[in-house]
């Protein structure tokens, strides 16, 4: 950036977090990531099931067996 200079950078607050706090934050984020991964797998499975059901319905319709 053109207007970024040493004086501006010097005044940017940078938190000083000790290793114990870093580990706690990392553990928290890992737990949340695990939850997100689980939700993603559930959604992917539901989407796959919905697509299979869609294909099955279309097959039945094209074969004239849809009631």
PDB file of N, CA, C, O and CB in Angstrom:
ATOM      1  N   UNK A   1       0.843  -1.184   0.000  1.00  0.00           N
ATOM      2  CA  UNK A   1       0.000   0.000   0.000  1.00  0.00           C
ATOM      3  C   UNK A   1       0.883   1.240   0.000  1.00  0.00           C
ATOM      4  O   UNK A   1       1.882   1.302   0.716  1.00  0.00           O
ATOM      5  CB  UNK A   1      -0.956   0.002   1.218  1.00  0.00           C
ATOM      6  N   UNK A   2       0.514   2.203  -0.791  1.00  0.00           N
ATOM      7  CA  UNK A   2       1.302   3.429  -0.888  1.00  0.00           C
ATOM      8  C   UNK A   2       1.402   4.166   0.440  1.00  0.00           C
ATOM      9  O   UNK A   2       2.474   4.635   0.824  1.00  0.00           O
ATOM     10  CB  UNK A   2       0.705   4.342  -1.930  1.00  0.00           C
ATOM     11  N   UNK A   3       0.275   4.263   1.136  1.00  0.00           N
ATOM     12  CA  UNK A   3       0.255   5.079   2.345  1.00  0.00           C
ATOM     13  C   UNK A   3       0.649   4.316   3.613  1.00  0.00           C
ATOM     14  O   UNK A   3       0.583   4.879   4.706  1.00  0.00           O
ATOM     15  CB  UNK A   3      -1.111   5.664   2.524  1.00  0.00           C
ATOM     16  N   UNK A   4       1.049   3.071   3.494  1.00  0.00           N
ATOM     17  CA  UNK A   4       1.462   2.292   4.660  1.00  0.00           C
ATOM     18  C   UNK A   4       2.928   2.588   4.946  1.00  0.00           C
ATOM     19  O   UNK A   4       3.803   2.341   4.116  1.00  0.00           O
ATOM     20  CB  UNK A   4       1.235   0.762   4.430  1.00  0.00           C
ATOM     21  N   UNK A   5       3.172   3.117   6.125  1.00  0.00           N
ATOM     22  CA  UNK A   5       4.549   3.459   6.466  1.00  0.00           C
ATOM     23  C   UNK A   5       4.901   2.920   7.855  1.00  0.00           C
ATOM     24  O   UNK A   5       4.066   2.324   8.536  1.00  0.00           O
ATOM     25  CB  UNK A   5       4.758   4.990   6.411  1.00  0.00           C
ATOM     26  N   UNK A   6       6.126   3.139   8.249  1.00  0.00           N
ATOM     27  CA  UNK A   6       6.625   2.603   9.518  1.00  0.00           C
ATOM     28  C   UNK A   6       5.835   3.128  10.710  1.00  0.00           C
ATOM     29  O   UNK A   6       5.581   2.380  11.654  1.00  0.00           O
ATOM     30  CB  UNK A   6       8.095   2.946   9.689  1.00  0.00           C
ATOM     31  N   UNK A   7       5.449   4.378  10.686  1.00  0.00           N
ATOM     32  CA  UNK A   7       4.700   4.960  11.795  1.00  0.00           C
ATOM     33  C   UNK A   7       3.343   4.292  11.955  1.00  0.00           C
ATOM     34  O   UNK A   7       2.908   4.020  13.074  1.00  0.00           O
ATOM     35  CB  UNK A   7       4.522   6.460  11.586  1.00  0.00           C
ATOM     36  N   UNK A   8       2.673   4.027  10.839  1.00  0.00           N
ATOM     37  CA  UNK A   8       1.365   3.353  10.885  1.00  0.00           C
ATOM     38  C   UNK A   8       1.532   1.935  11.415  1.00  0.00           C
ATOM     39  O   UNK A   8       0.778   1.495  12.283  1.00  0.00           O
ATOM     40  CB  UNK A   8       0.703   3.328   9.478  1.00  0.00           C
ATOM     41  N   UNK A   9       2.515   1.230  10.892  1.00  0.00           N
ATOM     42  CA  UNK A   9       2.743  -0.157  11.300  1.00  0.00           C
ATOM     43  C   UNK A   9       3.096  -0.234  12.784  1.00  0.00           C
ATOM     44  O   UNK A   9       2.674  -1.163  13.473  1.00  0.00           O
ATOM     45  CB  UNK A   9       3.863  -0.789  10.454  1.00  0.00           C
ATOM     46  N   UNK A  10       3.854   0.720  13.271  1.00  0.00           N
ATOM     47  CA  UNK A  10       4.270   0.738  14.672  1.00  0.00           C
ATOM     48  C   UNK A  10       3.066   0.837  15.611  1.00  0.00           C
ATOM     49  O   UNK A  10       3.128   0.360  16.744  1.00  0.00           O
ATOM     50  CB  UNK A  10       5.228   1.905  14.923  1.00  0.00           C
ATOM     51  N   UNK A  11       1.983   1.444  15.156  1.00  0.00           N
ATOM     52  CA  UNK A  11       0.812   1.644  16.012  1.00  0.00           C
ATOM     53  C   UNK A  11      -0.264   0.568  15.842  1.00  0.00           C
ATOM     54  O   UNK A  11      -1.339   0.666  16.434  1.00  0.00           O
ATOM     55  CB  UNK A  11       0.211   2.991  15.731  1.00  0.00           C
ATOM     56  N   UNK A  12       0.019  -0.441  15.047  1.00  0.00           N
ATOM     57  CA  UNK A  12      -0.931  -1.539  14.899  1.00  0.00           C
ATOM     58  C   UNK A  12      -0.812  -2.436  16.134  1.00  0.00           C
ATOM     59  O   UNK A  12       0.266  -2.951  16.429  1.00  0.00           O
ATOM     60  CB  UNK A  12      -0.667  -2.351  13.574  1.00  0.00           C
ATOM     61  N   UNK A  13      -1.918  -2.620  16.852  1.00  0.00           N
ATOM     62  CA  UNK A  13      -1.837  -3.461  18.054  1.00  0.00           C
ATOM     63  C   UNK A  13      -1.655  -4.937  17.687  1.00  0.00           C
ATOM     64  O   UNK A  13      -2.382  -5.474  16.852  1.00  0.00           O
ATOM     65  CB  UNK A  13      -3.105  -3.286  18.915  1.00  0.00           C
ATOM     66  N   UNK A  14      -0.694  -5.565  18.309  1.00  0.00           N
ATOM     67  CA  UNK A  14      -0.430  -6.983  18.099  1.00  0.00           C
ATOM     68  C   UNK A  14      -0.530  -7.667  19.462  1.00  0.00           C
ATOM     69  O   UNK A  14       0.277  -7.401  20.353  1.00  0.00           O
ATOM     70  CB  UNK A  14       0.984  -7.221  17.429  1.00  0.00           C
ATOM     71  N   UNK A  15      -1.513  -8.542  19.621  1.00  0.00           N
ATOM     72  CA  UNK A  15      -1.674  -9.194  20.929  1.00  0.00           C
ATOM     73  C   UNK A  15      -0.498 -10.126  21.224  1.00  0.00           C
ATOM     74  O   UNK A  15       0.030 -10.797  20.337  1.00  0.00           O
ATOM     75  CB  UNK A  15      -2.999  -9.983  20.978  1.00  0.00           C
ATOM     76  N   UNK A  16      -0.117 -10.143  22.474  1.00  0.00           N
ATOM     77  CA  UNK A  16       0.948 -11.027  22.939  1.00  0.00           C
ATOM     78  C   UNK A  16       0.284 -12.144  23.738  1.00  0.00           C
ATOM     79  O   UNK A  16      -0.064 -11.965  24.905  1.00  0.00           O
ATOM     80  CB  UNK A  16       2.021 -10.249  23.806  1.00  0.00           C
ATOM     81  N   UNK A  17       0.116 -13.287  23.103  1.00  0.00           N
ATOM     82  CA  UNK A  17      -0.605 -14.402  23.731  1.00  0.00           C
ATOM     83  C   UNK A  17       0.397 -15.492  24.096  1.00  0.00           C
ATOM     84  O   UNK A  17       1.185 -15.935  23.261  1.00  0.00           O
ATOM     85  CB  UNK A  17      -1.718 -14.966  22.782  1.00  0.00           C
ATOM     86  N   UNK A  18       0.351 -15.913  25.353  1.00  0.00           N
ATOM     87  CA  UNK A  18       1.296 -16.949  25.796  1.00  0.00           C
ATOM     88  C   UNK A  18       0.908 -18.313  25.216  1.00  0.00           C
ATOM     89  O   UNK A  18      -0.179 -18.492  24.666  1.00  0.00           O
ATOM     90  CB  UNK A  18       1.341 -17.018  27.346  1.00  0.00           C
ATOM     91  N   UNK A  19       1.821 -19.254  25.356  1.00  0.00           N
ATOM     92  CA  UNK A  19       1.613 -20.587  24.750  1.00  0.00           C
ATOM     93  C   UNK A  19       0.394 -21.311  25.306  1.00  0.00           C
ATOM     94  O   UNK A  19      -0.301 -22.004  24.562  1.00  0.00           O
ATOM     95  CB  UNK A  19       2.843 -21.450  24.965  1.00  0.00           C
ATOM     96  N   UNK A  20       0.124 -21.165  26.587  1.00  0.00           N
ATOM     97  CA  UNK A  20      -1.040 -21.835  27.186  1.00  0.00           C
ATOM     98  C   UNK A  20      -2.332 -21.314  26.560  1.00  0.00           C
ATOM     99  O   UNK A  20      -3.237 -22.085  26.240  1.00  0.00           O
ATOM    100  CB  UNK A  20      -1.065 -21.622  28.723  1.00  0.00           C
ATOM    101  N   UNK A  21      -2.404 -20.002  26.391  1.00  0.00           N
ATOM    102  CA  UNK A  21      -3.588 -19.406  25.776  1.00  0.00           C
ATOM    103  C   UNK A  21      -3.692 -19.825  24.298  1.00  0.00           C
ATOM    104  O   UNK A  21      -4.787 -20.096  23.805  1.00  0.00           O
ATOM    105  CB  UNK A  21      -3.541 -17.860  25.900  1.00  0.00           C
ATOM    106  N   UNK A  22      -2.555 -19.876  23.601  1.00  0.00           N
ATOM    107  CA  UNK A  22      -2.547 -20.324  22.213  1.00  0.00           C
ATOM    108  C   UNK A  22      -3.069 -21.759  22.104  1.00  0.00           C
ATOM    109  O   UNK A  22      -3.855 -22.078  21.212  1.00  0.00           O
ATOM    110  CB  UNK A  22      -1.129 -20.224  21.626  1.00  0.00           C
ATOM    111  N   UNK A  23      -2.621 -22.615  23.020  1.00  0.00           N
ATOM    112  CA  UNK A  23      -3.054 -24.012  23.011  1.00  0.00           C
ATOM    113  C   UNK A  23      -4.556 -24.107  23.257  1.00  0.00           C
ATOM    114  O   UNK A  23      -5.248 -24.903  22.622  1.00  0.00           O
ATOM    115  CB  UNK A  23      -2.287 -24.825  24.072  1.00  0.00           C
ATOM    116  N   UNK A  24      -5.054 -23.288  24.183  1.00  0.00           N
ATOM    117  CA  UNK A  24      -6.482 -23.292  24.491  1.00  0.00           C
ATOM    118  C   UNK A  24      -7.295 -22.835  23.279  1.00  0.00           C
ATOM    119  O   UNK A  24      -8.334 -23.420  22.973  1.00  0.00           O
ATOM    120  CB  UNK A  24      -6.773 -22.388  25.702  1.00  0.00           C
ATOM    121  N   UNK A  25      -6.830 -21.798  22.596  1.00  0.00           N
ATOM    122  CA  UNK A  25      -7.518 -21.304  21.399  1.00  0.00           C
ATOM    123  C   UNK A  25      -7.488 -22.366  20.310  1.00  0.00           C
ATOM    124  O   UNK A  25      -8.492 -22.606  19.640  1.00  0.00           O
ATOM    125  CB  UNK A  25      -6.870 -19.992  20.891  1.00  0.00           C
ATOM    126  N   UNK A  26      -6.333 -23.001  20.137  1.00  0.00           N
ATOM    127  CA  UNK A  26      -6.199 -24.043  19.116  1.00  0.00           C
ATOM    128  C   UNK A  26      -7.134 -25.208  19.399  1.00  0.00           C
ATOM    129  O   UNK A  26      -7.777 -25.724  18.485  1.00  0.00           O
ATOM    130  CB  UNK A  26      -4.753 -24.539  19.043  1.00  0.00           C
ATOM    131  N   UNK A  27      -7.214 -25.625  20.650  1.00  0.00           N
ATOM    132  CA  UNK A  27      -8.107 -26.722  21.021  1.00  0.00           C
ATOM    133  C   UNK A  27      -9.557 -26.348  20.738  1.00  0.00           C
ATOM    134  O   UNK A  27     -10.315 -27.156  20.201  1.00  0.00           O
ATOM    135  CB  UNK A  27      -7.929 -27.088  22.506  1.00  0.00           C
ATOM    136  N   UNK A  28      -9.941 -25.136  21.095  1.00  0.00           N
ATOM    137  CA  UNK A  28     -11.304 -24.659  20.854  1.00  0.00           C
ATOM    138  C   UNK A  28     -11.623 -24.676  19.357  1.00  0.00           C
ATOM    139  O   UNK A  28     -12.679 -25.156  18.945  1.00  0.00           O
ATOM    140  CB  UNK A  28     -11.487 -23.236  21.423  1.00  0.00           C
ATOM    141  N   UNK A  29     -10.699 -24.148  18.550  1.00  0.00           N
ATOM    142  CA  UNK A  29     -10.925 -24.109  17.112  1.00  0.00           C
ATOM    143  C   UNK A  29     -10.965 -25.508  16.510  1.00  0.00           C
ATOM    144  O   UNK A  29     -11.751 -25.766  15.599  1.00  0.00           O
ATOM    145  CB  UNK A  29      -9.844 -23.284  16.436  1.00  0.00           C
ATOM    146  N   UNK A  30     -10.131 -26.407  17.005  1.00  0.00           N
ATOM    147  CA  UNK A  30     -10.151 -27.795  16.528  1.00  0.00           C
ATOM    148  C   UNK A  30     -11.492 -28.459  16.822  1.00  0.00           C
ATOM    149  O   UNK A  30     -12.026 -29.196  15.993  1.00  0.00           O
ATOM    150  CB  UNK A  30      -9.013 -28.601  17.175  1.00  0.00           C
ATOM    151  N   UNK A  31     -12.030 -28.192  18.010  1.00  0.00           N
ATOM    152  CA  UNK A  31     -13.336 -28.753  18.371  1.00  0.00           C
ATOM    153  C   UNK A  31     -14.425 -28.215  17.445  1.00  0.00           C
ATOM    154  O   UNK A  31     -15.278 -28.972  16.981  1.00  0.00           O
ATOM    155  CB  UNK A  31     -13.679 -28.429  19.842  1.00  0.00           C
ATOM    156  N   UNK A  32     -14.396 -26.927  17.181  1.00  0.00           N
ATOM    157  CA  UNK A  32     -15.401 -26.323  16.299  1.00  0.00           C
ATOM    158  C   UNK A  32     -15.248 -26.841  14.873  1.00  0.00           C
ATOM    159  O   UNK A  32     -16.243 -27.067  14.184  1.00  0.00           O
ATOM    160  CB  UNK A  32     -15.287 -24.786  16.320  1.00  0.00           C
ATOM    161  N   UNK A  33     -14.006 -27.030  14.428  1.00  0.00           N
ATOM    162  CA  UNK A  33     -13.759 -27.570  13.089  1.00  0.00           C
ATOM    163  C   UNK A  33     -14.302 -28.987  12.980  1.00  0.00           C
ATOM    164  O   UNK A  33     -14.845 -29.372  11.944  1.00  0.00           O
ATOM    165  CB  UNK A  33     -12.252 -27.550  12.762  1.00  0.00           C
ATOM    166  N   UNK A  34     -14.156 -29.764  14.050  1.00  0.00           N
ATOM    167  CA  UNK A  34     -14.673 -31.129  14.079  1.00  0.00           C
ATOM    168  C   UNK A  34     -16.197 -31.136  13.934  1.00  0.00           C
ATOM    169  O   UNK A  34     -16.760 -31.952  13.205  1.00  0.00           O
ATOM    170  CB  UNK A  34     -14.257 -31.832  15.384  1.00  0.00           C
ATOM    171  N   UNK A  35     -16.845 -30.220  14.634  1.00  0.00           N
ATOM    172  CA  UNK A  35     -18.304 -30.105  14.537  1.00  0.00           C
ATOM    173  C   UNK A  35     -18.702 -29.736  13.102  1.00  0.00           C
ATOM    174  O   UNK A  35     -19.637 -30.307  12.540  1.00  0.00           O
ATOM    175  CB  UNK A  35     -18.842 -29.043  15.545  1.00  0.00           C
ATOM    176  N   UNK A  36     -17.985 -28.781  12.527  1.00  0.00           N
ATOM    177  CA  UNK A  36     -18.272 -28.368  11.148  1.00  0.00           C
ATOM    178  C   UNK A  36     -18.075 -29.527  10.173  1.00  0.00           C
ATOM    179  O   UNK A  36     -18.877 -29.714   9.258  1.00  0.00           O
ATOM    180  CB  UNK A  36     -17.374 -27.185  10.745  1.00  0.00           C
ATOM    181  N   UNK A  37     -17.016 -30.301  10.367  1.00  0.00           N
ATOM    182  CA  UNK A  37     -16.764 -31.453   9.503  1.00  0.00           C
ATOM    183  C   UNK A  37     -17.891 -32.468   9.593  1.00  0.00           C
ATOM    184  O   UNK A  37     -18.316 -33.036   8.587  1.00  0.00           O
ATOM    185  CB  UNK A  37     -15.441 -32.114   9.869  1.00  0.00           C
ATOM    186  N   UNK A  38     -18.366 -32.686  10.805  1.00  0.00           N
ATOM    187  CA  UNK A  38     -19.465 -33.629  11.012  1.00  0.00           C
ATOM    188  C   UNK A  38     -20.736 -33.147  10.319  1.00  0.00           C
ATOM    189  O   UNK A  38     -21.437 -33.930   9.676  1.00  0.00           O
ATOM    190  CB  UNK A  38     -19.724 -33.828  12.511  1.00  0.00           C
ATOM    191  N   UNK A  39     -21.024 -31.872  10.452  1.00  0.00           N
ATOM    192  CA  UNK A  39     -22.201 -31.296   9.796  1.00  0.00           C
ATOM    193  C   UNK A  39     -22.064 -31.405   8.278  1.00  0.00           C
ATOM    194  O   UNK A  39     -23.026 -31.731   7.583  1.00  0.00           O
ATOM    195  CB  UNK A  39     -22.392 -29.816  10.214  1.00  0.00           C
ATOM    196  N   UNK A  40     -20.877 -31.133   7.776  1.00  0.00           N
ATOM    197  CA  UNK A  40     -20.644 -31.222   6.333  1.00  0.00           C
ATOM    198  C   UNK A  40     -20.890 -32.639   5.820  1.00  0.00           C
ATOM    199  O   UNK A  40     -21.494 -32.820   4.762  1.00  0.00           O
ATOM    200  CB  UNK A  40     -19.212 -30.782   5.994  1.00  0.00           C
ATOM    201  N   UNK A  41     -20.425 -33.648   6.565  1.00  0.00           N
ATOM    202  CA  UNK A  41     -20.644 -35.039   6.165  1.00  0.00           C
ATOM    203  C   UNK A  41     -22.136 -35.364   6.153  1.00  0.00           C
ATOM    204  O   UNK A  41     -22.623 -36.040   5.246  1.00  0.00           O
ATOM    205  CB  UNK A  41     -19.896 -36.000   7.112  1.00  0.00           C
ATOM    206  N   UNK A  42     -22.858 -34.882   7.162  1.00  0.00           N
ATOM    207  CA  UNK A  42     -24.301 -35.122   7.233  1.00  0.00           C
ATOM    208  C   UNK A  42     -25.014 -34.483   6.048  1.00  0.00           C
ATOM    209  O   UNK A  42     -25.885 -35.102   5.436  1.00  0.00           O
ATOM    210  CB  UNK A  42     -24.874 -34.577   8.551  1.00  0.00           C
ATOM    211  N   UNK A  43     -24.648 -33.251   5.725  1.00  0.00           N
ATOM    212  CA  UNK A  43     -25.262 -32.549   4.601  1.00  0.00           C
ATOM    213  C   UNK A  43     -24.931 -33.260   3.292  1.00  0.00           C
ATOM    214  O   UNK A  43     -25.806 -33.434   2.444  1.00  0.00           O
ATOM    215  CB  UNK A  43     -24.789 -31.080   4.552  1.00  0.00           C
ATOM    216  N   UNK A  44     -23.679 -33.669   3.122  1.00  0.00           N
ATOM    217  CA  UNK A  44     -23.292 -34.384   1.900  1.00  0.00           C
ATOM    218  C   UNK A  44     -24.075 -35.686   1.739  1.00  0.00           C
ATOM    219  O   UNK A  44     -24.500 -36.027   0.636  1.00  0.00           O
ATOM    220  CB  UNK A  44     -21.789 -34.679   1.911  1.00  0.00           C
ATOM    221  N   UNK A  45     -24.261 -36.407   2.837  1.00  0.00           N
ATOM    222  CA  UNK A  45     -25.016 -37.661   2.785  1.00  0.00           C
ATOM    223  C   UNK A  45     -26.481 -37.385   2.423  1.00  0.00           C
ATOM    224  O   UNK A  45     -27.082 -38.114   1.634  1.00  0.00           O
ATOM    225  CB  UNK A  45     -24.925 -38.408   4.143  1.00  0.00           C
ATOM    226  N   UNK A  46     -27.047 -36.325   3.010  1.00  0.00           N
ATOM    227  CA  UNK A  46     -28.436 -35.978   2.715  1.00  0.00           C
ATOM    228  C   UNK A  46     -28.589 -35.554   1.256  1.00  0.00           C
ATOM    229  O   UNK A  46     -29.580 -35.899   0.611  1.00  0.00           O
ATOM    230  CB  UNK A  46     -28.920 -34.855   3.648  1.00  0.00           C
ATOM    231  N   UNK A  47     -27.630 -34.820   0.740  1.00  0.00           N
ATOM    232  CA  UNK A  47     -27.682 -34.419  -0.672  1.00  0.00           C
ATOM    233  C   UNK A  47     -27.569 -35.625  -1.597  1.00  0.00           C
ATOM    234  O   UNK A  47     -28.268 -35.705  -2.607  1.00  0.00           O
ATOM    235  CB  UNK A  47     -26.564 -33.420  -0.983  1.00  0.00           C
ATOM    236  N   UNK A  48     -26.704 -36.546  -1.256  1.00  0.00           N
ATOM    237  CA  UNK A  48     -26.562 -37.757  -2.067  1.00  0.00           C
ATOM    238  C   UNK A  48     -27.855 -38.568  -2.039  1.00  0.00           C
ATOM    239  O   UNK A  48     -28.289 -39.089  -3.066  1.00  0.00           O
ATOM    240  CB  UNK A  48     -25.379 -38.615  -1.564  1.00  0.00           C
ATOM    241  N   UNK A  49     -28.465 -38.673  -0.867  1.00  0.00           N
ATOM    242  CA  UNK A  49     -29.723 -39.407  -0.740  1.00  0.00           C
ATOM    243  C   UNK A  49     -30.831 -38.707  -1.539  1.00  0.00           C
ATOM    244  O   UNK A  49     -31.632 -39.368  -2.200  1.00  0.00           O
ATOM    245  CB  UNK A  49     -30.128 -39.536   0.752  1.00  0.00           C
ATOM    246  N   UNK A  50     -30.876 -37.382  -1.478  1.00  0.00           N
ATOM    247  CA  UNK A  50     -31.883 -36.635  -2.224  1.00  0.00           C
ATOM    248  C   UNK A  50     -31.695 -36.830  -3.730  1.00  0.00           C
ATOM    249  O   UNK A  50     -32.670 -36.985  -4.465  1.00  0.00           O
ATOM    250  CB  UNK A  50     -31.815 -35.138  -1.866  1.00  0.00           C
ATOM    251  N   UNK A  51     -30.448 -36.821  -4.184  1.00  0.00           N
ATOM    252  CA  UNK A  51     -30.187 -37.024  -5.609  1.00  0.00           C
ATOM    253  C   UNK A  51     -30.584 -38.432  -6.037  1.00  0.00           C
ATOM    254  O   UNK A  51     -31.137 -38.614  -7.121  1.00  0.00           O
ATOM    255  CB  UNK A  51     -28.706 -36.772  -5.928  1.00  0.00           C
ATOM    256  N   UNK A  52     -30.307 -39.428  -5.200  1.00  0.00           N
ATOM    257  CA  UNK A  52     -30.700 -40.802  -5.520  1.00  0.00           C
ATOM    258  C   UNK A  52     -32.226 -40.915  -5.595  1.00  0.00           C
ATOM    259  O   UNK A  52     -32.762 -41.576  -6.484  1.00  0.00           O
ATOM    260  CB  UNK A  52     -30.136 -41.790  -4.466  1.00  0.00           C
ATOM    261  N   UNK A  53     -32.913 -40.273  -4.664  1.00  0.00           N
ATOM    262  CA  UNK A  53     -34.370 -40.300  -4.677  1.00  0.00           C
ATOM    263  C   UNK A  53     -34.909 -39.596  -5.930  1.00  0.00           C
ATOM    264  O   UNK A  53     -35.869 -40.062  -6.544  1.00  0.00           O
ATOM    265  CB  UNK A  53     -34.933 -39.635  -3.400  1.00  0.00           C
ATOM    266  N   UNK A  54     -34.292 -38.489  -6.299  1.00  0.00           N
ATOM    267  CA  UNK A  54     -34.692 -37.762  -7.499  1.00  0.00           C
ATOM    268  C   UNK A  54     -34.548 -38.657  -8.722  1.00  0.00           C
ATOM    269  O   UNK A  54     -35.460 -38.738  -9.545  1.00  0.00           O
ATOM    270  CB  UNK A  54     -33.853 -36.479  -7.667  1.00  0.00           C
ATOM    271  N   UNK A  55     -33.419 -39.323  -8.844  1.00  0.00           N
ATOM    272  CA  UNK A  55     -33.180 -40.206  -9.986  1.00  0.00           C
ATOM    273  C   UNK A  55     -34.200 -41.345 -10.009  1.00  0.00           C
ATOM    274  O   UNK A  55     -34.699 -41.721 -11.069  1.00  0.00           O
ATOM    275  CB  UNK A  55     -31.748 -40.773  -9.938  1.00  0.00           C
ATOM    276  N   UNK A  56     -34.500 -41.883  -8.840  1.00  0.00           N
ATOM    277  CA  UNK A  56     -35.470 -42.969  -8.748  1.00  0.00           C
ATOM    278  C   UNK A  56     -36.856 -42.511  -9.188  1.00  0.00           C
ATOM    279  O   UNK A  56     -37.556 -43.226  -9.905  1.00  0.00           O
ATOM    280  CB  UNK A  56     -35.526 -43.512  -7.323  1.00  0.00           C
ATOM    281  N   UNK A  57     -37.245 -41.322  -8.755  1.00  0.00           N
ATOM    282  CA  UNK A  57     -38.549 -40.773  -9.131  1.00  0.00           C
ATOM    283  C   UNK A  57     -38.604 -40.520 -10.638  1.00  0.00           C
ATOM    284  O   UNK A  57     -39.597 -40.838 -11.292  1.00  0.00           O
ATOM    285  CB  UNK A  57     -38.833 -39.465  -8.356  1.00  0.00           C
ATOM    286  N   UNK A  58     -37.535 -39.947 -11.178  1.00  0.00           N
ATOM    287  CA  UNK A  58     -37.504 -39.703 -12.619  1.00  0.00           C
ATOM    288  C   UNK A  58     -37.593 -41.013 -13.403  1.00  0.00           C
ATOM    289  O   UNK A  58     -38.292 -41.086 -14.414  1.00  0.00           O
ATOM    290  CB  UNK A  58     -36.228 -38.945 -13.002  1.00  0.00           C
ATOM    291  N   UNK A  59     -36.897 -42.032 -12.945  1.00  0.00           N
ATOM    292  CA  UNK A  59     -36.937 -43.335 -13.615  1.00  0.00           C
ATOM    293  C   UNK A  59     -38.357 -43.884 -13.611  1.00  0.00           C
ATOM    294  O   UNK A  59     -38.867 -44.333 -14.637  1.00  0.00           O
ATOM    295  CB  UNK A  59     -35.975 -44.334 -12.933  1.00  0.00           C
ATOM    296  N   UNK A  60     -38.979 -43.840 -12.451  1.00  0.00           N
ATOM    297  CA  UNK A  60     -40.359 -44.324 -12.340  1.00  0.00           C
ATOM    298  C   UNK A  60     -41.287 -43.532 -13.264  1.00  0.00           C
ATOM    299  O   UNK A  60     -42.167 -44.102 -13.910  1.00  0.00           O
ATOM    300  CB  UNK A  60     -40.851 -44.225 -10.879  1.00  0.00           C
ATOM    301  N   UNK A  61     -41.083 -42.216 -13.320  1.00  0.00           N
ATOM    302  CA  UNK A  61     -41.944 -41.374 -14.160  1.00  0.00           C
ATOM    303  C   UNK A  61     -41.761 -41.705 -15.633  1.00  0.00           C
ATOM    304  O   UNK A  61     -42.742 -41.828 -16.366  1.00  0.00           O
ATOM    305  CB  UNK A  61     -41.648 -39.887 -13.918  1.00  0.00           C
ATOM    306  N   UNK A  62     -40.518 -41.852 -16.075  1.00  0.00           N
ATOM    307  CA  UNK A  62     -40.269 -42.150 -17.481  1.00  0.00           C
ATOM    308  C   UNK A  62     -40.721 -43.558 -17.871  1.00  0.00           C
ATOM    309  O   UNK A  62     -41.007 -43.820 -19.039  1.00  0.00           O
ATOM    310  CB  UNK A  62     -38.799 -41.985 -17.786  1.00  0.00           C
ATOM    311  N   UNK A  63     -40.784 -44.451 -16.905  1.00  0.00           N
ATOM    312  CA  UNK A  63     -41.268 -45.801 -17.181  1.00  0.00           C
ATOM    313  C   UNK A  63     -42.772 -45.911 -17.029  1.00  0.00           C
ATOM    314  O   UNK A  63     -43.337 -46.989 -17.217  1.00  0.00           O
ATOM    315  CB  UNK A  63     -40.592 -46.793 -16.267  1.00  0.00           C
ATOM    316  N   UNK A  64     -43.434 -44.800 -16.687  1.00  0.00           N
ATOM    317  CA  UNK A  64     -44.873 -44.783 -16.559  1.00  0.00           C
ATOM    318  C   UNK A  64     -45.393 -45.458 -15.300  1.00  0.00           C
ATOM    319  O   UNK A  64     -46.574 -45.796 -15.222  1.00  0.00           O
ATOM    320  CB  UNK A  64     -45.472 -45.424 -17.738  1.00  0.00           C
ATOM    321  N   UNK A  65     -44.547 -45.654 -14.340  1.00  0.00           N
ATOM    322  CA  UNK A  65     -44.959 -46.343 -13.107  1.00  0.00           C
ATOM    323  C   UNK A  65     -45.166 -45.399 -11.940  1.00  0.00           C
ATOM    324  O   UNK A  65     -45.354 -45.845 -10.808  1.00  0.00           O
ATOM    325  CB  UNK A  65     -43.934 -47.377 -12.727  1.00  0.00           C
ATOM    326  N   UNK A  66     -45.134 -44.114 -12.197  1.00  0.00           N
ATOM    327  CA  UNK A  66     -45.316 -43.146 -11.126  1.00  0.00           C
ATOM    328  C   UNK A  66     -46.814 -42.940 -10.886  1.00  0.00           C
ATOM    329  O   UNK A  66     -47.569 -42.652 -11.815  1.00  0.00           O
ATOM    330  CB  UNK A  66     -44.615 -41.797 -11.470  1.00  0.00           C
ATOM    331  N   UNK A  67     -47.220 -43.088  -9.661  1.00  0.00           N
ATOM    332  CA  UNK A  67     -48.638 -42.980  -9.332  1.00  0.00           C
ATOM    333  C   UNK A  67     -48.944 -41.574  -8.855  1.00  0.00           C
ATOM    334  O   UNK A  67     -50.091 -41.271  -8.525  1.00  0.00           O
ATOM    335  CB  UNK A  67     -49.038 -44.013  -8.261  1.00  0.00           C
TER     336      UNK A  67
END
